[in-house]
Amino acid sequence: MLFVMVREALSREFRVALPWELLHADDLVVIVETEDYLVKRLNGWKYKVENRGMRVNINKTKVMISGE
């Protein structure tokens, strides 16, 4: 619970409303319209989270494409 509270507080400054970014436990869901923007948003999250002392495991990242 403490982890979720800290991550929520840290992420408020770089989260955007649209496209959507959803936080759940230790997971992040990013909903965007293009693959390029997805890479940009994920790299942005990774950089900002790691600058605050947390780790991101990019190897566990999953991508789902819908509606093409």
Backbone as XML, in Angstrom:
<?xml version="1.0"?>
<chain id="A" units="angstrom">
  <residue number="1" name="MET">
    <atom name="N" x="0.827" y="-1.184" z="0.000"/>
    <atom name="CA" x="0.000" y="0.000" z="0.000"/>
    <atom name="C" x="0.880" y="1.260" z="0.000"/>
  </residue>
  <residue number="2" name="LEU">
    <atom name="N" x="1.943" y="1.238" z="0.794"/>
    <atom name="CA" x="2.836" y="2.383" z="0.840"/>
    <atom name="C" x="3.473" y="2.632" z="-0.522"/>
  </residue>
  <residue number="3" name="PHE">
    <atom name="N" x="3.878" y="1.554" z="-1.216"/>
    <atom name="CA" x="4.462" y="1.686" z="-2.550"/>
    <atom name="C" x="3.493" y="2.392" z="-3.495"/>
  </residue>
  <residue number="4" name="VAL">
    <atom name="N" x="2.241" y="1.994" z="-3.490"/>
    <atom name="CA" x="1.240" y="2.580" z="-4.383"/>
    <atom name="C" x="1.030" y="4.054" z="-4.051"/>
  </residue>
  <residue number="5" name="MET">
    <atom name="N" x="0.992" y="4.390" z="-2.791"/>
    <atom name="CA" x="0.789" y="5.786" z="-2.391"/>
    <atom name="C" x="1.961" y="6.662" z="-2.830"/>
  </residue>
  <residue number="6" name="VAL">
    <atom name="N" x="3.177" y="6.175" z="-2.657"/>
    <atom name="CA" x="4.352" y="6.943" z="-3.056"/>
    <atom name="C" x="4.405" y="7.096" z="-4.568"/>
  </residue>
  <residue number="7" name="ARG">
    <atom name="N" x="4.165" y="6.001" z="-5.292"/>
    <atom name="CA" x="4.201" y="6.075" z="-6.752"/>
    <atom name="C" x="3.121" y="7.014" z="-7.283"/>
  </residue>
  <residue number="8" name="GLU">
    <atom name="N" x="1.966" y="6.986" z="-6.701"/>
    <atom name="CA" x="0.881" y="7.873" z="-7.118"/>
    <atom name="C" x="1.285" y="9.337" z="-6.934"/>
  </residue>
  <residue number="9" name="ALA">
    <atom name="N" x="1.854" y="9.655" z="-5.796"/>
    <atom name="CA" x="2.274" y="11.031" z="-5.526"/>
    <atom name="C" x="3.373" y="11.473" z="-6.488"/>
  </residue>
  <residue number="10" name="LEU">
    <atom name="N" x="4.346" y="10.603" z="-6.750"/>
    <atom name="CA" x="5.442" y="10.944" z="-7.650"/>
    <atom name="C" x="4.976" y="11.109" z="-9.086"/>
  </residue>
  <residue number="11" name="SER">
    <atom name="N" x="4.024" y="10.307" z="-9.507"/>
    <atom name="CA" x="3.624" y="10.309" z="-10.913"/>
    <atom name="C" x="2.674" y="11.448" z="-11.272"/>
  </residue>
  <residue number="12" name="ARG">
    <atom name="N" x="2.077" y="12.089" z="-10.316"/>
    <atom name="CA" x="1.108" y="13.155" z="-10.618"/>
    <atom name="C" x="1.699" y="14.277" z="-11.451"/>
  </residue>
  <residue number="13" name="GLU">
    <atom name="N" x="2.973" y="14.563" z="-11.269"/>
    <atom name="CA" x="3.563" y="15.686" z="-11.982"/>
    <atom name="C" x="3.841" y="15.402" z="-13.452"/>
  </residue>
  <residue number="14" name="PHE">
    <atom name="N" x="3.935" y="14.131" z="-13.868"/>
    <atom name="CA" x="4.209" y="13.866" z="-15.280"/>
    <atom name="C" x="3.176" y="12.999" z="-15.961"/>
  </residue>
  <residue number="15" name="ARG">
    <atom name="N" x="2.065" y="12.742" z="-15.322"/>
    <atom name="CA" x="0.967" y="12.021" z="-15.954"/>
    <atom name="C" x="0.165" y="12.995" z="-16.802"/>
  </residue>
  <residue number="16" name="VAL">
    <atom name="N" x="-0.374" y="12.529" z="-17.918"/>
    <atom name="CA" x="-1.219" y="13.367" z="-18.762"/>
    <atom name="C" x="-2.616" y="12.762" z="-18.816"/>
  </residue>
  <residue number="17" name="ALA">
    <atom name="N" x="-3.596" y="13.589" z="-19.096"/>
    <atom name="CA" x="-4.980" y="13.113" z="-19.123"/>
    <atom name="C" x="-5.268" y="12.309" z="-20.388"/>
  </residue>
  <residue number="18" name="LEU">
    <atom name="N" x="-4.875" y="12.838" z="-21.530"/>
    <atom name="CA" x="-5.107" y="12.143" z="-22.793"/>
    <atom name="C" x="-3.833" y="12.160" z="-23.595"/>
  </residue>
  <residue number="19" name="PRO">
    <atom name="N" x="-3.391" y="11.122" z="-24.185"/>
    <atom name="CA" x="-3.939" y="9.779" z="-24.092"/>
    <atom name="C" x="-3.888" y="9.259" z="-22.666"/>
  </residue>
  <residue number="20" name="TRP">
    <atom name="N" x="-4.651" y="8.249" z="-22.402"/>
    <atom name="CA" x="-4.856" y="7.795" z="-21.043"/>
    <atom name="C" x="-3.682" y="7.016" z="-20.497"/>
  </residue>
  <residue number="21" name="GLU">
    <atom name="N" x="-3.447" y="7.206" z="-19.205"/>
    <atom name="CA" x="-2.438" y="6.458" z="-18.473"/>
    <atom name="C" x="-3.087" y="5.994" z="-17.175"/>
  </residue>
  <residue number="22" name="LEU">
    <atom name="N" x="-3.130" y="4.698" z="-16.975"/>
    <atom name="CA" x="-3.790" y="4.120" z="-15.819"/>
    <atom name="C" x="-2.765" y="3.410" z="-14.945"/>
  </residue>
  <residue number="23" name="LEU">
    <atom name="N" x="-2.833" y="3.650" z="-13.643"/>
    <atom name="CA" x="-1.950" y="2.989" z="-12.692"/>
    <atom name="C" x="-2.750" y="1.962" z="-11.906"/>
  </residue>
  <residue number="24" name="HIS">
    <atom name="N" x="-2.181" y="0.768" z="-11.730"/>
    <atom name="CA" x="-2.806" y="-0.263" z="-10.916"/>
    <atom name="C" x="-1.694" y="-1.085" z="-10.265"/>
  </residue>
  <residue number="25" name="ALA">
    <atom name="N" x="-1.673" y="-1.110" z="-8.940"/>
    <atom name="CA" x="-0.623" y="-1.807" z="-8.187"/>
    <atom name="C" x="0.734" y="-1.357" z="-8.705"/>
  </residue>
  <residue number="26" name="ASP">
    <atom name="N" x="1.528" y="-2.275" z="-9.268"/>
    <atom name="CA" x="2.829" y="-1.859" z="-9.807"/>
    <atom name="C" x="2.837" y="-1.890" z="-11.327"/>
  </residue>
  <residue number="27" name="ASP">
    <atom name="N" x="1.657" y="-1.739" z="-11.932"/>
    <atom name="CA" x="1.520" y="-1.758" z="-13.387"/>
    <atom name="C" x="1.092" y="-0.396" z="-13.919"/>
  </residue>
  <residue number="28" name="LEU">
    <atom name="N" x="1.439" y="-0.155" z="-15.167"/>
    <atom name="CA" x="1.057" y="1.055" z="-15.877"/>
    <atom name="C" x="0.438" y="0.654" z="-17.210"/>
  </residue>
  <residue number="29" name="VAL">
    <atom name="N" x="-0.706" y="1.238" z="-17.532"/>
    <atom name="CA" x="-1.340" y="1.042" z="-18.832"/>
    <atom name="C" x="-1.335" y="2.386" z="-19.538"/>
  </residue>
  <residue number="30" name="VAL">
    <atom name="N" x="-0.777" y="2.412" z="-20.745"/>
    <atom name="CA" x="-0.737" y="3.636" z="-21.545"/>
    <atom name="C" x="-1.546" y="3.375" z="-22.810"/>
  </residue>
  <residue number="31" name="ILE">
    <atom name="N" x="-2.549" y="4.201" z="-23.057"/>
    <atom name="CA" x="-3.400" y="4.045" z="-24.235"/>
    <atom name="C" x="-3.124" y="5.226" z="-25.155"/>
  </residue>
  <residue number="32" name="VAL">
    <atom name="N" x="-2.582" y="4.931" z="-26.340"/>
    <atom name="CA" x="-2.233" y="5.974" z="-27.309"/>
    <atom name="C" x="-2.673" y="5.542" z="-28.705"/>
  </residue>
  <residue number="33" name="GLU">
    <atom name="N" x="-2.572" y="6.449" z="-29.649"/>
    <atom name="CA" x="-3.023" y="6.160" z="-31.010"/>
    <atom name="C" x="-1.918" y="5.680" z="-31.937"/>
  </residue>
  <residue number="34" name="THR">
    <atom name="N" x="-0.646" y="5.968" z="-31.623"/>
    <atom name="CA" x="0.438" y="5.549" z="-32.511"/>
    <atom name="C" x="1.550" y="4.857" z="-31.716"/>
  </residue>
  <residue number="35" name="GLU">
    <atom name="N" x="2.266" y="3.991" z="-32.393"/>
    <atom name="CA" x="3.384" y="3.287" z="-31.772"/>
    <atom name="C" x="4.504" y="4.256" z="-31.386"/>
  </residue>
  <residue number="36" name="ASP">
    <atom name="N" x="4.744" y="5.248" z="-32.214"/>
    <atom name="CA" x="5.785" y="6.239" z="-31.910"/>
    <atom name="C" x="5.477" y="6.977" z="-30.610"/>
  </residue>
  <residue number="37" name="TYR">
    <atom name="N" x="4.213" y="7.360" z="-30.448"/>
    <atom name="CA" x="3.847" y="8.075" z="-29.227"/>
    <atom name="C" x="3.907" y="7.146" z="-28.013"/>
  </residue>
  <residue number="38" name="LEU">
    <atom name="N" x="3.600" y="5.875" z="-28.208"/>
    <atom name="CA" x="3.712" y="4.898" z="-27.123"/>
    <atom name="C" x="5.157" y="4.810" z="-26.638"/>
  </residue>
  <residue number="39" name="VAL">
    <atom name="N" x="6.089" y="4.688" z="-27.560"/>
    <atom name="CA" x="7.509" y="4.608" z="-27.200"/>
    <atom name="C" x="7.930" y="5.879" z="-26.461"/>
  </residue>
  <residue number="40" name="LYS">
    <atom name="N" x="7.481" y="7.021" z="-26.947"/>
    <atom name="CA" x="7.812" y="8.294" z="-26.307"/>
    <atom name="C" x="7.279" y="8.349" z="-24.872"/>
  </residue>
  <residue number="41" name="ARG">
    <atom name="N" x="6.026" y="7.958" z="-24.675"/>
    <atom name="CA" x="5.422" y="7.998" z="-23.339"/>
    <atom name="C" x="6.098" y="7.001" z="-22.396"/>
  </residue>
  <residue number="42" name="LEU">
    <atom name="N" x="6.365" y="5.781" z="-22.877"/>
    <atom name="CA" x="7.004" y="4.781" z="-22.019"/>
    <atom name="C" x="8.411" y="5.205" z="-21.628"/>
  </residue>
  <residue number="43" name="ASN">
    <atom name="N" x="9.171" y="5.743" z="-22.565"/>
    <atom name="CA" x="10.512" y="6.228" z="-22.246"/>
    <atom name="C" x="10.444" y="7.402" z="-21.268"/>
  </residue>
  <residue number="44" name="GLY">
    <atom name="N" x="9.453" y="8.254" z="-21.418"/>
    <atom name="CA" x="9.271" y="9.364" z="-20.487"/>
    <atom name="C" x="8.985" y="8.882" z="-19.081"/>
  </residue>
  <residue number="45" name="TRP">
    <atom name="N" x="8.075" y="7.914" z="-18.959"/>
    <atom name="CA" x="7.774" y="7.322" z="-17.650"/>
    <atom name="C" x="9.023" y="6.691" z="-17.051"/>
  </residue>
  <residue number="46" name="LYS">
    <atom name="N" x="9.729" y="5.909" z="-17.853"/>
    <atom name="CA" x="10.924" y="5.209" z="-17.367"/>
    <atom name="C" x="11.950" y="6.210" z="-16.839"/>
  </residue>
  <residue number="47" name="TYR">
    <atom name="N" x="12.238" y="7.229" z="-17.596"/>
    <atom name="CA" x="13.221" y="8.236" z="-17.204"/>
    <atom name="C" x="12.810" y="8.927" z="-15.897"/>
  </residue>
  <residue number="48" name="LYS">
    <atom name="N" x="11.562" y="9.373" z="-15.833"/>
    <atom name="CA" x="11.105" y="10.124" z="-14.665"/>
    <atom name="C" x="11.007" y="9.261" z="-13.410"/>
  </residue>
  <residue number="49" name="VAL">
    <atom name="N" x="10.543" y="8.032" z="-13.560"/>
    <atom name="CA" x="10.440" y="7.135" z="-12.407"/>
    <atom name="C" x="11.828" y="6.762" z="-11.898"/>
  </residue>
  <residue number="50" name="GLU">
    <atom name="N" x="12.737" y="6.450" z="-12.805"/>
    <atom name="CA" x="14.090" y="6.062" z="-12.389"/>
    <atom name="C" x="14.849" y="7.231" z="-11.772"/>
  </residue>
  <residue number="51" name="ASN">
    <atom name="N" x="14.563" y="8.447" z="-12.187"/>
    <atom name="CA" x="15.189" y="9.622" z="-11.568"/>
    <atom name="C" x="14.726" y="9.828" z="-10.136"/>
  </residue>
  <residue number="52" name="ARG">
    <atom name="N" x="13.646" y="9.173" z="-9.757"/>
    <atom name="CA" x="13.128" y="9.278" z="-8.396"/>
    <atom name="C" x="13.451" y="8.031" z="-7.565"/>
  </residue>
  <residue number="53" name="GLY">
    <atom name="N" x="14.391" y="7.221" z="-8.072"/>
    <atom name="CA" x="14.885" y="6.094" z="-7.289"/>
    <atom name="C" x="14.138" y="4.787" z="-7.453"/>
  </residue>
  <residue number="54" name="MET">
    <atom name="N" x="13.165" y="4.733" z="-8.360"/>
    <atom name="CA" x="12.427" y="3.489" z="-8.587"/>
    <atom name="C" x="12.987" y="2.819" z="-9.837"/>
  </residue>
  <residue number="55" name="ARG">
    <atom name="N" x="12.671" y="1.544" z="-10.019"/>
    <atom name="CA" x="13.172" y="0.809" z="-11.184"/>
    <atom name="C" x="12.026" y="0.437" z="-12.114"/>
  </residue>
  <residue number="56" name="VAL">
    <atom name="N" x="12.345" y="0.374" z="-13.395"/>
    <atom name="CA" x="11.392" y="-0.062" z="-14.416"/>
    <atom name="C" x="12.026" y="-1.223" z="-15.161"/>
  </residue>
  <residue number="57" name="ASN">
    <atom name="N" x="11.287" y="-2.330" z="-15.272"/>
    <atom name="CA" x="11.776" y="-3.493" z="-16.005"/>
    <atom name="C" x="11.146" y="-3.487" z="-17.395"/>
  </residue>
  <residue number="58" name="ILE">
    <atom name="N" x="11.832" y="-2.906" z="-18.353"/>
    <atom name="CA" x="11.330" y="-2.806" z="-19.730"/>
    <atom name="C" x="11.158" y="-4.193" z="-20.352"/>
  </residue>
  <residue number="59" name="ASN">
    <atom name="N" x="11.923" y="-5.184" z="-19.916"/>
    <atom name="CA" x="11.807" y="-6.541" z="-20.466"/>
    <atom name="C" x="10.454" y="-7.177" z="-20.176"/>
  </residue>
  <residue number="60" name="LYS">
    <atom name="N" x="9.745" y="-6.707" z="-19.175"/>
    <atom name="CA" x="8.427" y="-7.246" z="-18.845"/>
    <atom name="C" x="7.298" y="-6.493" z="-19.548"/>
  </residue>
  <residue number="61" name="THR">
    <atom name="N" x="7.652" y="-5.519" z="-20.380"/>
    <atom name="CA" x="6.658" y="-4.697" z="-21.056"/>
    <atom name="C" x="5.899" y="-5.507" z="-22.103"/>
  </residue>
  <residue number="62" name="LYS">
    <atom name="N" x="4.594" y="-5.339" z="-22.128"/>
    <atom name="CA" x="3.726" y="-5.988" z="-23.105"/>
    <atom name="C" x="3.005" y="-4.898" z="-23.904"/>
  </residue>
  <residue number="63" name="VAL">
    <atom name="N" x="2.818" y="-5.145" z="-25.200"/>
    <atom name="CA" x="2.099" y="-4.202" z="-26.060"/>
    <atom name="C" x="0.921" y="-4.926" z="-26.691"/>
  </residue>
  <residue number="64" name="MET">
    <atom name="N" x="-0.242" y="-4.287" z="-26.658"/>
    <atom name="CA" x="-1.420" y="-4.841" z="-27.298"/>
    <atom name="C" x="-1.936" y="-3.812" z="-28.302"/>
  </residue>
  <residue number="65" name="ILE">
    <atom name="N" x="-2.136" y="-4.257" z="-29.532"/>
    <atom name="CA" x="-2.627" y="-3.381" z="-30.600"/>
    <atom name="C" x="-4.074" y="-3.735" z="-30.861"/>
  </residue>
  <residue number="66" name="SER">
    <atom name="N" x="-4.922" y="-2.716" z="-30.907"/>
    <atom name="CA" x="-6.346" y="-2.941" z="-31.090"/>
    <atom name="C" x="-6.896" y="-1.987" z="-32.145"/>
  </residue>
  <residue number="67" name="GLY">
    <atom name="N" x="-7.800" y="-2.481" z="-32.975"/>
    <atom name="CA" x="-8.532" y="-1.633" z="-33.890"/>
    <atom name="C" x="-7.802" y="-1.171" z="-35.133"/>
  </residue>
  <residue number="68" name="GLU">
    <atom name="N" x="-6.833" y="-1.927" z="-35.602"/>
    <atom name="CA" x="-6.129" y="-1.504" z="-36.809"/>
    <atom name="C" x="-6.878" y="-1.884" z="-38.037"/>
  </residue>
</chain>
